[in-house]
Every structure is written in C-alpha cells, then in structure tokens.
C-alpha cells in the first residue's frame, strides 16, 4: 500500500510539473499579447514597442520580453520611429482586491492621456465602473503630471464627484469612492516614483536605446 501511494504521488507530481511547463509558455505568450494590445489601445498609431525595466538604480534596461517581475515601461513609436508616448503599469488595493492598470503618459504634454484597467475584482455595478464609466475615464484624457526638480508639481488627487477644478484632480465616481481613490493612489504613486525616471531617461527612450 505504501509503495502504491508513493507511486501515485510520484506520478501526480510529474503530471503537475509537466502541465506547468507545458502551459507556462502559452500563458506568458497570452499575457504579452494582452499587454501589447493594451499599449496599442492607449497609444493609437503605435507601430513599434520597446519594453524597459526600471532598475533599482533608476536606470532603464531594455527587456526582450515580459520578464515576470519589476516595474516596466512600454515605449510606443510611430512608423518613422518617433516616440508617441509611454505606457506605465501600476496597481493599488481597491475595495475587494488589487486594481491592476496601465496608463499612457505623454512626455511632450507632461500629462496622462489614457487609462485602462487590466485586472480587478471590484463590486460589479459599483467599483468596477472605474473600468468603463466614460466620465471617470475622461479624467485621464489630459491629467496633469508635470515634474519639476524631480517631483510632481501638483500631487494627483481624487476629489468628490462633481467638484473637480484643477487639471491634476480626478473626479470620483459617485457610489464608488474607495475604488476611485485606489485609482488615484496608483496614478499618484506612479507619477511620483516612475515619471521622474522617465524624464531622467527621456533622451534615451526617444532614441529607442
């Protein structure tokens, strides 16, 4: 009986490992396709993409594919090789779980020009409106992300629904304040931590090096 159980356990272990190896490449490929499609959606007209990984030193490293960990930037270029914009990943905890998102940043405008939720588990009909509510998404058509001396000129913040007055403010969704604030946090933290790295390495990104 002991030998039988041992053999069954061994076979099950081999099958689990084999399945993981067989499917990991496909899963990774699907994730890369989703990411690249999201970049194309956020940066209309993009013809070429370069993925950069942010190093602990603040320098950038070109990644051959979607490496599993670390902060990543997706630089998008038109057919002539001109930089259109940069898509940045960010996440924050919402009401139910993490909200994982990507947003487009225009170095020329020093503004956020697009936003997309990639993965979330917020309450259907309430918190999940940060994914699709047109008025909320309009916040990210020209959201001020100006950097002065390595810091945001104005911290991005969420304000009560209907009270937005400044270009760096996000008008919350009525009834989904927690999810709205989570989006504000993920954008604000990223603007503070990542956009200065983009500005520092902008010449290199524009050259695609």
C-alpha positions, 0 to 999 in steps of 0.5 A: 500500500505504501509503495502504491501511494508513493507511486501515485504521488510520484506520478501526480507530481510529474503530471503537475510539473509537466502541465506547468511547463507545458502551459507556462509558455502559452500563458506568458505568450497570452499575457504579452499579447494582452499587454501589447494590445493594451499599449496599442489601445492607449497609444493609437498609431503605435507601430513599434514597442520597446519594453524597459525595466526600471532598475533599482538604480533608476536606470532603464534596461531594455527587456526582450520580453515580459520578464515576470517581475519589476516595474516596466515601461512600454515605449510606443513609436510611430512608423518613422520611429518617433516616440508617441508616448509611454505606457506605465503599469501600476496597481493599488488595493481597491475595495475587494482586491488589487486594481491592476492598470496601465496608463499612457503618459505623454512626455511632450504634454507632461500629462496622462492621456489614457487609462485602462484597467487590466485586472480587478475584482471590484463590486460589479455595478459599483467599483468596477465602473472605474473600468468603463464609466466614460466620465471617470475615464475622461479624467485621464484624457489630459491629467496633469503630471508635470515634474519639476526638480524631480517631483510632481508639481501638483500631487494627483488627487481624487476629489468628490464627484462633481467638484473637480477644478484643477487639471491634476484632480480626478473626479470620483465616481459617485457610489464608488469612492474607495475604488476611485481613490485606489485609482488615484493612489496608483496614478499618484504613486506612479507619477511620483516614483516612475515619471521622474525616471522617465524624464531622467531617461527621456533622451534615451527612450526617444532614441529607442536605446 
